[in-house]
Structures are given as C-alpha cells and as structure tokens.
Amino acid sequence: MATIAVESRSVRDGTGTPPTMIAYSARLYTAGQIFRTGIVLGVVGIVLLVFVVTKIWELFGLV
C-alpha cells in the first residue's frame, strides 16, 4: 500500500521516472495531465489492491 502511495505521488508531482521527465521537458504534456493521470492510476491501483488482497486472504483462509 505504501509503495502505491509513494509511486502515485511521484507521478502526480511530475517527479517520476526519467522518461516521464524527458517527455515533460519536451512539452508533450502538461503538469496538469500528469497530475490527473496520477490520481486516476492511484485510485485504480488502490481499488485493485484491496480486491486482490482480499481474494488472496480468502484463498489462505485468513478472512
């Protein structure tokens, strides 16, 4: 969970991976677009994480 939060934060801030920064410096997209994409991917990642983890817990009989 913490990994998703940190990674989505770096995408939102525009301080993500080097290819992201190269494309941003070439003005292929704006900081606002990075922010919106980061928010969407962060929410989707958290939702998927919750559903996948609960299914795994069910398989192991932890729930």
C-alpha contacts under 8 A as a table, 3 or more apart, distances in Angstrom:
res1	aa1	res2	aa2	distance
1	M	4	I	5.30
1	M	5	A	6.39
1	M	46	I	7.34
1	M	49	L	7.71
2	A	5	A	5.06
2	A	6	V	6.15
3	T	6	V	5.20
3	T	7	E	5.99
4	I	7	E	5.14
4	I	8	S	5.88
4	I	42	G	6.85
4	I	45	G	7.00
4	I	46	I	7.28
5	A	8	S	5.34
5	A	9	R	6.05
5	A	42	G	7.10
6	V	9	R	5.07
6	V	10	S	6.35
7	E	10	S	5.17
7	E	11	V	6.41
7	E	16	G	7.79
8	S	11	V	5.08
8	S	12	R	6.13
8	S	38	G	5.45
8	S	39	I	7.07
8	S	41	L	7.09
8	S	42	G	5.27
9	R	12	R	5.05
9	R	13	D	6.05
9	R	38	G	7.21
10	S	13	D	5.17
10	S	14	G	6.17
10	S	15	T	5.12
10	S	16	G	4.85
11	V	14	G	5.28
11	V	15	T	6.28
11	V	16	G	4.98
11	V	34	I	6.42
11	V	35	F	6.88
11	V	37	T	7.86
11	V	38	G	5.21
12	R	15	T	7.72
12	R	34	I	5.67
12	R	35	F	4.07
12	R	36	R	7.22
12	R	37	T	7.35
12	R	38	G	4.72
12	R	39	I	6.73
13	D	16	G	7.49
13	D	31	A	7.78
13	D	34	I	7.60
13	D	35	F	6.61
14	G	20	T	7.66
14	G	21	M	7.21
14	G	31	A	6.40
14	G	34	I	6.30
14	G	35	F	7.36
15	T	21	M	7.07
16	G	20	T	6.17
16	G	21	M	6.94
17	T	20	T	5.29
17	T	21	M	6.53
18	P	21	M	5.04
18	P	22	I	6.16
19	P	22	I	5.03
19	P	23	A	6.20
20	T	23	A	5.26
20	T	24	Y	6.06
21	M	24	Y	4.89
21	M	25	S	5.97
22	I	25	S	5.19
22	I	26	A	6.23
23	A	26	A	5.07
23	A	27	R	6.48
23	A	28	L	5.62
23	A	29	Y	7.38
24	Y	27	R	5.05
24	Y	28	L	5.81
24	Y	29	Y	5.91
24	Y	30	T	6.84
24	Y	31	A	7.70
25	S	28	L	7.62
27	R	30	T	6.76
29	Y	33	Q	6.37
29	Y	34	I	7.53
30	T	33	Q	5.26
30	T	34	I	6.59
31	A	34	I	5.03
31	A	35	F	6.14
32	G	35	F	4.95
32	G	36	R	6.16
33	Q	36	R	5.17
33	Q	37	T	6.08
34	I	37	T	5.21
34	I	38	G	6.01
35	F	38	G	5.10
35	F	39	I	6.22
36	R	39	I	5.20
36	R	40	V	6.29
37	T	40	V	5.21
37	T	41	L	6.05
38	G	41	L	5.17
38	G	42	G	5.84
39	I	42	G	5.09
39	I	43	V	6.22
40	V	43	V	5.31
40	V	44	V	6.15
41	L	44	V	5.07
41	L	45	G	5.87
42	G	45	G	5.08
42	G	46	I	6.19
43	V	46	I	5.21
43	V	47	V	6.18
44	V	47	V	5.18
44	V	48	L	6.08
45	G	48	L	5.16
45	G	49	L	5.96
46	I	49	L	4.96
46	I	50	V	6.18
47	V	50	V	5.23
47	V	51	F	6.39
48	L	51	F	5.22
48	L	52	V	5.94
49	L	52	V	5.22
49	L	53	V	5.86
50	V	53	V	5.36
50	V	54	T	6.14
51	F	54	T	5.30
51	F	55	K	6.27
52	V	55	K	5.18
52	V	56	I	6.22
53	V	56	I	5.04
53	V	57	W	6.07
54	T	57	W	4.99
54	T	58	E	6.15
54	T	63	V	7.73
55	K	58	E	5.01
55	K	59	L	6.29
56	I	59	L	5.04
56	I	60	F	6.38
57	W	60	F	5.15
57	W	61	G	6.05
57	W	62	L	5.05
57	W	63	V	5.92
58	E	61	G	4.89
58	E	62	L	5.89
58	E	63	V	5.44
59	L	62	L	7.73
